[in-house]
Amino acid sequence: MSFKIKDSNTIKWPVTVNVPQDGGTFKTQKFTGHIELIDYDAFQETLETEDSDAALMLAVLKGWENVQAEDGAEAEFTPEVAERLSKIPYFRLGVIRAYRDAIQGGAAKN
């Protein structure tokens, strides 16, 4: 099979977030992220920012499915909500790990 150039580089990919809990444990929470497979130049730009992890998360996360607000209602993806979540280290780490798995050929684990 030959390589095909696509107009869109956004894929749906499983994201796992390990949320810290009392007692030194984690609660694993999962959602489907709409992940943009950014090009090398865009990736390099994120590395040049003061908070490169947050910048990378914001550059690649373009939407989601199965994310709920605290009241249990479906959480709408907006740039403002993404910005707020980018400040939560374990959330952005989950997104970055999913992006890394997608570009490195790691198997989806959801």
C-alpha positions in Angstrom: 0.0 0.0 0.0 1.3 3.4 -0.9 1.4 6.5 1.4 -1.5 8.8 1.0 -1.3 12.6 1.6 -4.4 13.6 3.6 -6.1 17.1 3.7 -6.7 16.7 7.4 -4.2 15.4 10.0 -6.7 15.2 12.8 -7.4 11.7 14.2 -9.5 10.3 17.0 -7.1 8.7 19.5 -7.6 7.3 23.1 -6.2 9.5 25.9 -5.6 8.1 29.3 -5.3 10.5 32.3 -4.0 9.2 35.6 -5.6 11.4 38.2 -3.8 11.4 41.6 -5.9 10.2 44.6 -5.5 10.3 48.3 -3.2 7.6 49.6 -0.7 7.7 46.8 -2.9 6.0 44.1 -4.2 7.1 40.8 -7.6 6.8 39.1 -7.4 6.1 35.4 -9.8 8.2 33.3 -10.1 7.8 29.6 -11.6 9.9 26.7 -11.2 10.1 23.0 -9.1 13.0 21.9 -9.3 14.7 18.5 -5.5 14.9 18.0 -3.9 16.9 15.3 -0.7 15.4 13.9 1.1 18.7 13.7 4.1 19.2 11.3 7.7 19.5 12.4 7.7 23.3 12.3 4.6 23.6 14.5 6.1 21.1 16.9 9.4 23.1 17.1 7.3 26.2 17.9 5.9 24.6 20.9 9.3 23.8 22.2 10.3 27.5 22.0 7.6 28.6 24.4 8.0 29.1 28.1 5.7 26.2 29.0 6.3 23.8 26.1 4.2 21.0 27.6 1.1 23.2 27.7 1.8 24.6 24.3 2.1 21.2 22.8 -1.1 20.0 24.4 -2.9 23.1 23.1 -1.4 22.6 19.6 -2.5 19.0 19.2 -5.8 18.7 21.2 -8.6 20.0 18.9 -11.6 18.3 20.4 -12.9 15.3 22.4 -15.5 12.8 23.1 -16.6 11.3 26.5 -15.4 14.2 28.7 -17.8 15.2 31.5 -18.0 18.3 33.6 -18.1 17.9 37.4 -21.9 17.8 37.4 -21.8 14.8 35.0 -23.0 16.7 31.9 -21.1 16.3 28.7 -18.3 18.9 28.6 -18.1 20.9 25.4 -14.6 21.4 24.0 -13.7 25.1 23.8 -10.3 26.8 23.6 -11.0 28.3 27.0 -11.6 24.9 28.6 -8.6 23.5 26.9 -6.5 26.4 28.2 -7.7 25.7 31.7 -6.9 22.0 31.4 -3.5 22.7 30.0 -2.6 24.0 33.4 -3.2 20.6 35.0 0.0 18.7 34.7 -1.5 15.2 34.7 -4.1 16.1 32.1 -1.6 17.6 29.7 0.7 14.6 30.2 -2.1 12.3 29.2 -2.7 14.2 26.0 1.1 14.4 25.2 1.5 10.7 25.8 -1.4 10.0 23.4 0.1 12.3 20.8 3.5 10.6 21.2 1.9 7.1 20.8 0.1 8.2 17.7 3.1 9.6 15.9 5.5 6.9 17.1 3.2 4.0 16.1 2.2 3.0 19.6 -0.9 0.8 19.8 -4.1 2.5 20.9 -5.0 1.2 24.3 -8.6 2.3 24.8 
